[in-house]
Amino acid sequence: MESYKIFIVEDDPWYGEILEYQLSLNADYVVSRFATGKECLANMHKNPDLITVDFSLPDYTGDVLFKKIRQVNDAVPVIMISGQEDISVAVKILKLGVTDYLVKDENTKEILWNAVIKVRETSKLKNEVVGLREELGQKFSFDKSIKGQSPALNKIFVLMEKASKTNINVSVSGETGTGKEVVAKAIHYSSERKRKPFVGVNMAAIPKELIESELFGHEKGAFTGAVARKTGKFEEANGGTIFLDEIAELDLSLQSKILRVLQEREIIRVGGNEKVKLEVRLIIATHKNLAEEVKKGNFREDLYYRIIGLPIELPPLRERGSDILILARHFADEFVKENKLTAIAIAGDAKEKLMRYNYPGNVRELKAIIDLAVVMCNGQEIVAEDISYGSAGNDENFINEEKTLRQYTCYIIKYFLKKYNDDVVMVAEKLDIGKSTIYKMIQQKEINK
């Protein structure tokens, strides 16, 4: 295990020696002791992992020294040790951002021992999170997360690069399955916020009565079932990026609340009064035309102008030409690797078949097609016969199956429910039928949802 550097700032030699001896019992700890705040600051270049500070030093009070430490290193944990038991002093110090506040008594050395263990474990977890985010940053770099070389995609890369260099809001539009969330993640992990959280929220997937609590959080007792405080998605994303997918599905009453959050840069949890300051980047996505939704009165015009920022419209897969084959090759290699199979080639007739299809489900559908083709192929090559588009796609045999109209209706609705992740409202809108019709067919088990 690597050594863990601890600074003890204590002007009482006897007490300082006790603390130094106690912590030095752990062979991993490298302990340095200083009698003044100035000595501590003069050694900050040694990059300590933790600092303990006596509140009453001959040159600085603990709060002043803490602020000076923060000017040099804004991340190192600081534990304040004080002979004062005044709770107001403790509250004042903790509000500054110190990691812990200990009162000097006969048990301090044991309490400090446990506090250091806790701080070290927390720092280790934070470093692991940073490491994972670095890995995600590499995974979601433009060239690794978005495959293709078509002119249509190259235009998107240019816009994404511009977005990653600033904090401008970004609105991503395009058909379902074109990769809107992948684009949002790539922008985040290529920006200065890459070490901060990326929080995605599918607005269409959250029940209307729960969405305010989900976005803004709630206090204990705010409503029946609120047994503890809940942190909302905006608060989780603080310092990073919040991605609001399918924002056009948001109820008008919630639209006004999101507008207020974006204008005031703060949220108030449901059932609470405390204002929580926000510094968050917004990326939104929708498969609908937001400008048209504004004209129809379904979306607030003031919110539209607040969130539209840099618009990025993703092209459907059918307009990306040979990107289809690049993606097919990528998905095949990915599936083979994940399932520990031997390498699979794609035959010429299979490539021709892939290029002829129009992919209503876009990239997401292509991945499903290739995954199945790898499973179905015999030997080490995917041929045309291994590629199946399903009877609701381009299958010419679909209309020749001689089903009843009711059976065809069930078949089509099942296809669209699968395509749109069981979103009944969206499917009803797409097929121009009543959502009650779909619910009734599900209830009567004509459709297995």
C-alpha positions as CSV (number, residue, x, y, z in Angstrom):
1,M,0.0,0.0,0.0
2,E,1.2,3.5,-0.9
3,S,2.3,5.8,1.9
4,Y,-0.2,8.4,3.2
5,K,1.2,11.8,4.0
6,I,-0.3,13.5,7.1
7,F,0.5,17.1,8.3
8,I,-0.2,17.8,12.0
9,V,-0.3,21.6,12.8
10,E,-0.2,21.9,16.6
11,D,1.7,24.5,18.7
12,D,1.5,22.5,21.9
13,P,4.6,20.2,21.7
14,W,3.3,17.6,24.2
15,Y,-0.1,17.3,22.5
16,G,1.5,17.3,19.0
17,E,3.8,14.4,20.0
18,I,0.8,12.4,21.3
19,L,-1.0,12.8,18.0
20,E,2.1,12.1,16.0
21,Y,2.9,9.0,17.9
22,Q,-0.7,7.7,17.7
23,L,-0.9,8.1,13.9
24,S,2.6,6.8,13.3
25,L,1.5,3.4,14.7
26,N,0.2,2.8,11.2
27,A,3.3,2.0,9.1
28,D,1.6,3.5,5.9
29,Y,1.3,6.9,7.5
30,V,4.1,9.4,6.9
31,V,3.5,12.1,9.6
32,S,5.0,15.6,9.6
33,R,4.4,18.0,12.5
34,F,4.5,21.8,12.4
35,A,4.1,24.4,15.2
36,T,2.7,27.2,13.1
37,G,0.4,27.8,10.2
38,K,3.2,29.4,8.2
39,E,5.4,26.3,8.5
40,C,2.5,24.2,7.2
41,L,2.0,26.5,4.2
42,A,5.7,26.5,3.5
43,N,5.6,22.7,3.1
44,M,2.4,22.5,1.0
45,H,4.5,21.7,-2.1
46,K,5.0,18.2,-0.6
47,N,1.3,17.5,-1.4
48,P,-0.1,16.1,1.9
49,D,-3.0,13.7,1.7
50,L,-4.5,15.0,4.9
51,I,-4.0,17.9,7.3
52,T,-5.0,18.2,11.0
53,V,-5.1,21.8,12.3
54,D,-5.3,23.1,15.8
55,F,-7.9,25.9,15.9
56,S,-5.8,28.2,18.1
57,L,-2.3,28.7,16.6
58,P,0.1,31.5,17.4
59,D,0.0,33.0,13.9
60,Y,-3.4,32.0,12.5
61,T,-6.8,30.9,13.8
62,G,-7.9,27.6,12.3
63,D,-10.5,29.2,9.9
64,V,-7.9,31.6,8.5
65,L,-5.4,28.9,8.0
66,F,-8.0,26.7,6.3
67,K,-8.7,29.4,3.8
68,K,-5.0,29.8,3.0
69,I,-4.6,26.0,2.6
70,R,-7.5,26.1,0.2
71,Q,-5.8,28.8,-1.9
72,V,-2.9,26.4,-2.4
73,N,-4.8,23.1,-2.6
74,D,-8.5,23.1,-2.9
75,A,-9.0,19.3,-2.5
76,V,-6.8,18.2,0.5
77,P,-9.0,17.0,3.4
78,V,-8.6,19.1,6.6
79,I,-9.6,18.0,10.1
80,M,-9.9,20.8,12.7
81,I,-9.0,20.1,16.3
82,S,-10.1,22.6,18.9
83,G,-10.3,23.0,22.7
84,Q,-13.5,25.0,22.3
85,E,-16.8,23.1,22.8
86,D,-18.9,26.0,21.6
87,I,-21.3,24.5,19.0
88,S,-21.4,27.7,17.0
89,V,-17.7,27.6,16.4
90,A,-18.0,24.0,15.1
91,V,-20.9,25.0,12.8
92,K,-18.9,27.9,11.5
93,I,-15.9,25.8,10.7
94,L,-17.9,23.0,9.1
95,K,-19.7,25.5,6.9
96,L,-16.3,26.6,5.5
97,G,-15.9,23.0,4.2
98,V,-13.5,21.3,6.7
99,T,-13.8,17.5,6.6
100,D,-14.3,17.1,10.3
101,Y,-14.3,19.0,13.6
102,L,-12.9,17.3,16.8
103,V,-12.9,18.6,20.3
104,K,-9.7,18.1,22.4
105,D,-10.2,15.6,25.3
106,E,-8.8,12.4,26.5
107,N,-10.4,10.4,23.6
108,T,-9.2,12.7,20.8
109,K,-6.4,10.5,19.6
110,E,-8.7,7.5,19.2
111,I,-11.3,9.6,17.5
112,L,-8.7,11.1,15.2
113,W,-7.4,7.6,14.3
114,N,-10.9,6.5,13.1
115,A,-11.5,9.9,11.4
116,V,-8.3,9.4,9.4
117,I,-9.3,5.9,8.3
118,K,-12.7,7.2,7.2
119,V,-11.1,10.1,5.2
120,R,-8.6,7.8,3.6
121,E,-11.3,5.4,2.5
122,T,-13.4,8.3,1.1
123,S,-10.5,9.7,-0.8
124,K,-9.8,6.3,-2.3
125,L,-13.4,6.0,-3.5
126,K,-13.2,9.5,-5.0
127,N,-10.0,8.6,-6.8
128,E,-11.6,5.4,-8.1
129,V,-14.6,7.5,-9.4
130,V,-12.2,9.9,-11.1
131,G,-10.4,6.9,-12.7
132,L,-13.7,5.5,-13.9
133,R,-14.7,8.8,-15.4
134,E,-11.4,9.0,-17.2
135,E,-12.1,5.6,-18.7
136,L,-15.5,6.8,-19.7
137,G,-14.0,9.8,-21.2
138,Q,-11.8,7.6,-23.4
139,K,-14.8,5.3,-24.2
140,F,-17.0,8.2,-25.2
141,S,-14.4,10.2,-27.2
142,F,-15.9,11.1,-30.6
143,D,-14.0,8.6,-32.6
144,K,-14.6,5.7,-30.3
145,S,-18.3,6.2,-29.4
146,I,-19.6,7.3,-32.8
147,K,-18.6,5.1,-35.7
148,G,-18.7,6.4,-39.3
149,Q,-17.0,8.5,-41.9
150,S,-20.0,9.9,-43.9
151,P,-20.2,13.6,-44.8
152,A,-23.4,13.8,-42.8
153,L,-21.6,12.5,-39.7
154,N,-18.5,14.6,-40.1
155,K,-20.8,17.7,-39.9
156,I,-22.0,16.4,-36.5
157,F,-18.4,15.9,-35.3
158,V,-17.7,19.6,-36.1
159,L,-20.7,20.7,-34.0
160,M,-19.8,18.3,-31.2
161,E,-16.3,19.7,-31.0
162,K,-17.6,23.2,-30.8
163,A,-20.0,22.2,-28.0
164,S,-17.3,20.5,-26.0
165,K,-15.2,23.6,-25.8
166,T,-17.9,25.8,-24.2
167,N,-20.7,25.5,-21.6
168,I,-23.5,26.4,-24.1
169,N,-26.7,24.4,-23.8
170,V,-27.0,21.8,-26.5
171,S,-30.2,20.4,-28.1
172,V,-29.9,17.1,-29.9
173,S,-32.7,16.0,-32.2
174,G,-33.2,13.1,-34.5
175,E,-35.2,10.0,-35.0
176,T,-35.4,7.3,-32.3
177,G,-32.3,5.1,-32.3
178,T,-29.9,7.6,-34.0
179,G,-27.7,7.9,-30.9
180,K,-28.8,11.1,-29.1
181,E,-27.6,10.0,-25.7
182,V,-24.3,8.8,-27.1
183,V,-23.7,12.2,-28.6
184,A,-24.6,13.9,-25.2
185,K,-22.1,11.7,-23.4
186,A,-19.4,12.3,-25.9
187,I,-19.8,16.0,-25.6
188,H,-19.7,15.8,-21.8
189,Y,-16.6,13.5,-21.6
190,S,-14.7,15.6,-24.1
191,S,-15.4,18.8,-22.1
192,E,-13.8,20.3,-19.0
193,R,-16.6,18.7,-17.0
194,K,-15.5,15.2,-17.8
195,R,-14.5,14.5,-14.1
196,K,-17.9,15.6,-12.9
197,P,-21.2,13.7,-13.1
198,F,-23.2,13.0,-16.3
199,V,-26.8,12.4,-15.3
200,G,-29.3,11.2,-17.9
201,V,-33.1,11.4,-17.4
202,N,-35.7,10.0,-19.8
203,M,-38.6,12.4,-19.3
204,A,-41.0,10.1,-21.1
205,A,-40.3,7.2,-18.7
206,I,-41.1,8.9,-15.4
207,P,-44.8,9.0,-14.3
208,K,-46.1,12.6,-14.3
209,E,-46.8,12.6,-10.5
210,L,-43.2,11.6,-9.7
211,I,-41.2,13.7,-12.1
212,E,-40.9,16.8,-9.9
213,S,-39.4,14.8,-7.1
214,E,-37.2,12.9,-9.5
215,L,-35.7,16.1,-11.0
216,F,-35.6,18.4,-7.9
217,G,-35.6,15.9,-5.0
218,H,-37.7,16.0,-1.9
219,E,-37.5,16.5,1.9
220,K,-38.4,13.8,4.4
221,G,-42.2,13.9,5.0
222,A,-42.9,16.0,1.8
223,F,-45.6,13.5,0.8
224,T,-46.8,10.0,1.7
225,G,-43.9,7.6,1.3
226,A,-41.2,10.2,1.6
227,V,-39.4,8.5,4.5
228,A,-36.1,10.3,3.9
229,R,-34.6,13.2,2.0
230,K,-34.0,12.4,-1.7
231,T,-31.4,14.1,-3.9
232,G,-32.9,15.1,-7.3
233,K,-31.2,14.6,-10.7
234,F,-30.3,18.3,-11.0
235,E,-28.5,18.2,-7.7
236,E,-26.8,14.9,-8.6
237,A,-25.5,16.6,-11.8
238,N,-24.1,19.7,-10.0
239,G,-20.8,20.7,-11.5
240,G,-21.4,18.3,-14.4
241,T,-24.0,17.8,-17.1
242,I,-27.7,16.9,-16.9
243,F,-29.1,15.2,-20.0
244,L,-32.9,15.5,-20.4
245,D,-34.0,13.1,-23.0
246,E,-37.4,13.4,-24.7
247,I,-38.0,16.8,-23.2
248,A,-41.0,17.4,-25.5
249,E,-42.9,15.0,-23.4
250,L,-42.7,17.2,-20.3
251,D,-45.9,18.6,-18.9
252,L,-46.4,22.3,-19.3
253,S,-46.6,22.9,-15.5
254,L,-43.2,21.2,-15.1
255,Q,-41.8,23.2,-18.0
256,S,-42.3,26.4,-16.0
257,K,-40.5,24.9,-13.0
258,I,-37.5,23.9,-15.2
259,L,-37.4,27.4,-16.7
260,R,-37.2,28.9,-13.2
261,V,-34.4,26.5,-12.2
262,L,-32.4,27.4,-15.4
263,Q,-33.0,31.2,-14.8
264,E,-32.2,31.2,-11.0
265,R,-29.5,28.5,-11.1
266,E,-31.0,26.9,-8.0
267,I,-33.5,24.3,-6.9
268,I,-35.8,23.9,-3.9
269,R,-36.5,20.3,-3.0
270,V,-40.2,19.3,-2.9
271,G,-41.5,20.0,0.6
272,G,-38.5,22.2,1.5
273,N,-37.4,25.8,1.7
274,E,-33.6,25.5,1.4
275,K,-32.3,26.9,-1.9
276,V,-29.6,24.6,-3.5
277,K,-27.2,26.5,-5.8
278,L,-26.6,24.8,-9.2
279,E,-23.8,25.0,-11.7
280,V,-24.8,22.5,-14.3
281,R,-24.6,22.2,-18.1
282,L,-27.8,21.2,-19.9
283,I,-28.1,19.0,-22.9
284,I,-31.6,18.1,-24.1
285,A,-32.9,15.6,-26.7
286,T,-36.1,15.0,-28.6
287,H,-37.4,13.1,-31.6
288,K,-40.0,15.8,-32.1
289,N,-39.6,19.2,-33.8
290,L,-39.6,21.6,-30.7
291,A,-40.3,24.7,-32.8
292,E,-43.5,23.0,-34.1
293,E,-44.4,22.0,-30.6
294,V,-44.1,25.6,-29.5
295,K,-46.5,26.6,-32.4
296,K,-49.0,24.0,-31.3
297,G,-48.9,25.3,-27.7
298,N,-47.4,22.1,-26.3
299,F,-44.1,23.6,-25.4
300,R,-43.3,27.0,-23.7
301,E,-41.6,29.5,-26.1
302,D,-39.5,31.0,-23.3
303,L,-38.2,27.6,-22.3
304,Y,-37.5,26.8,-25.9
305,Y,-35.2,29.8,-26.3
306,R,-33.5,29.0,-23.0
307,I,-32.6,25.4,-23.9
308,I,-32.2,25.4,-27.7
309,G,-28.5,26.5,-27.4
310,L,-26.4,24.8,-30.1
311,P,-28.8,22.6,-32.1
312,I,-27.4,19.2,-33.4
313,E,-29.7,17.3,-35.7
314,L,-28.6,13.7,-36.1
315,P,-29.1,12.1,-39.5
316,P,-31.1,8.9,-39.8
317,L,-29.0,5.8,-40.6
318,R,-30.5,5.5,-44.1
319,E,-28.8,8.9,-45.0
320,R,-25.3,7.8,-43.8
321,G,-24.3,5.6,-46.7
322,S,-21.4,3.3,-46.1
323,D,-21.5,4.1,-42.3
324,I,-24.0,1.2,-42.2
325,L,-21.2,-1.3,-43.1
326,I,-18.7,0.4,-40.7
327,L,-21.3,0.1,-37.9
328,A,-22.2,-3.5,-38.8
329,R,-18.5,-4.5,-38.6
330,H,-18.2,-2.7,-35.3
331,F,-21.3,-4.3,-33.8
332,A,-20.2,-7.8,-35.0
333,D,-16.7,-7.4,-33.5
334,E,-18.3,-6.1,-30.2
335,F,-20.7,-9.0,-30.0
336,V,-18.0,-11.6,-30.7
337,K,-15.8,-10.1,-28.0
338,E,-18.5,-9.9,-25.4
339,N,-19.5,-13.5,-26.0
340,K,-16.0,-14.9,-26.4
341,L,-16.6,-16.1,-29.9
342,T,-14.2,-16.4,-32.8
343,A,-14.0,-13.6,-35.4
344,I,-16.9,-13.3,-37.9
345,A,-16.7,-11.9,-41.4
346,I,-19.5,-10.3,-43.4
347,A,-20.1,-11.7,-46.9
348,G,-20.7,-9.6,-49.9
349,D,-24.3,-10.6,-50.3
350,A,-24.9,-9.7,-46.7
351,K,-23.4,-6.3,-47.2
352,E,-25.6,-5.7,-50.2
353,K,-28.7,-6.6,-48.2
354,L,-27.7,-4.4,-45.3
355,M,-27.3,-1.4,-47.6
356,R,-30.7,-1.9,-49.2
357,Y,-32.7,-1.6,-46.0
358,N,-34.0,1.7,-44.7
359,Y,-33.6,1.1,-40.9
360,P,-36.7,2.7,-39.3
361,G,-35.1,1.9,-35.9
362,N,-31.8,3.4,-37.0
363,V,-28.5,2.5,-35.3
364,R,-30.3,0.7,-32.4
365,E,-32.1,-1.5,-35.0
366,L,-28.9,-2.3,-36.9
367,K,-27.2,-3.5,-33.7
368,A,-30.0,-5.9,-33.0
369,I,-29.9,-7.2,-36.6
370,I,-26.2,-7.8,-36.4
371,D,-26.3,-9.4,-33.0
372,L,-28.9,-11.9,-34.2
373,A,-27.0,-12.5,-37.5
374,V,-23.8,-13.4,-35.5
375,V,-25.8,-15.9,-33.5
376,M,-27.6,-17.4,-36.6
377,C,-24.6,-17.7,-38.9
378,N,-23.0,-21.0,-39.6
379,G,-19.2,-21.0,-39.7
380,Q,-17.2,-17.7,-39.6
381,E,-19.2,-15.6,-42.0
382,I,-22.5,-13.8,-42.0
383,V,-24.4,-14.3,-45.3
384,A,-27.6,-12.7,-46.5
385,E,-29.8,-15.4,-45.2
386,D,-28.6,-14.7,-41.6
387,I,-29.9,-11.1,-41.8
388,S,-33.5,-10.8,-40.6
389,Y,-35.4,-7.5,-40.5
390,G,-38.6,-8.8,-38.8
391,S,-42.1,-8.8,-40.3
392,A,-42.8,-5.2,-39.4
393,G,-39.8,-4.0,-41.4
394,N,-39.1,-4.6,-45.1
395,D,-40.1,-8.3,-45.1
396,E,-42.1,-8.8,-48.3
397,N,-43.8,-11.9,-46.9
398,F,-45.6,-9.8,-44.2
399,I,-48.6,-9.0,-46.3
400,N,-48.8,-12.5,-47.7
401,E,-49.4,-14.2,-44.3
402,E,-53.2,-13.7,-44.6
403,K,-53.9,-12.6,-41.1
404,T,-57.1,-10.9,-40.0
405,L,-57.1,-7.1,-39.8
406,R,-57.2,-7.5,-36.0
407,Q,-54.1,-9.7,-36.0
408,Y,-52.3,-7.3,-38.3
409,T,-53.2,-4.4,-36.0
410,C,-51.9,-6.3,-32.9
411,Y,-48.7,-7.2,-34.8
412,I,-48.0,-3.5,-35.8
413,I,-48.8,-2.2,-32.3
414,K,-46.4,-4.8,-30.8
415,Y,-43.7,-3.7,-33.2
416,F,-44.0,-0.1,-32.3
417,L,-44.2,-0.7,-28.6
418,K,-40.9,-2.6,-28.8
419,K,-39.4,0.2,-31.0
420,Y,-40.4,2.9,-28.5
421,N,-39.6,1.1,-25.3
422,D,-43.3,0.4,-24.4
423,D,-44.2,4.1,-24.4
424,V,-47.9,3.8,-25.1
425,V,-48.5,7.5,-25.5
426,M,-45.8,7.8,-28.1
427,V,-47.0,4.7,-30.0
428,A,-50.6,6.0,-30.0
429,E,-49.4,9.3,-31.4
430,K,-47.3,7.6,-34.1
431,L,-50.1,5.3,-35.3
432,D,-52.8,8.0,-34.8
433,I,-55.0,5.9,-32.6
434,G,-56.3,6.3,-29.1
435,K,-54.0,5.2,-26.3
436,S,-57.1,3.6,-24.6
437,T,-57.3,1.2,-27.6
438,I,-53.7,0.0,-26.9
439,Y,-54.3,-0.3,-23.1
440,K,-57.5,-2.3,-23.8
441,M,-55.7,-4.7,-26.2
442,I,-53.0,-5.1,-23.5
443,Q,-55.6,-5.7,-20.8
444,Q,-57.3,-8.3,-23.0
445,K,-53.9,-10.0,-23.6
446,E,-54.1,-9.5,-27.3
447,I,-50.8,-7.7,-26.9
448,N,-48.1,-8.9,-24.5
449,K,-46.4,-5.7,-23.3
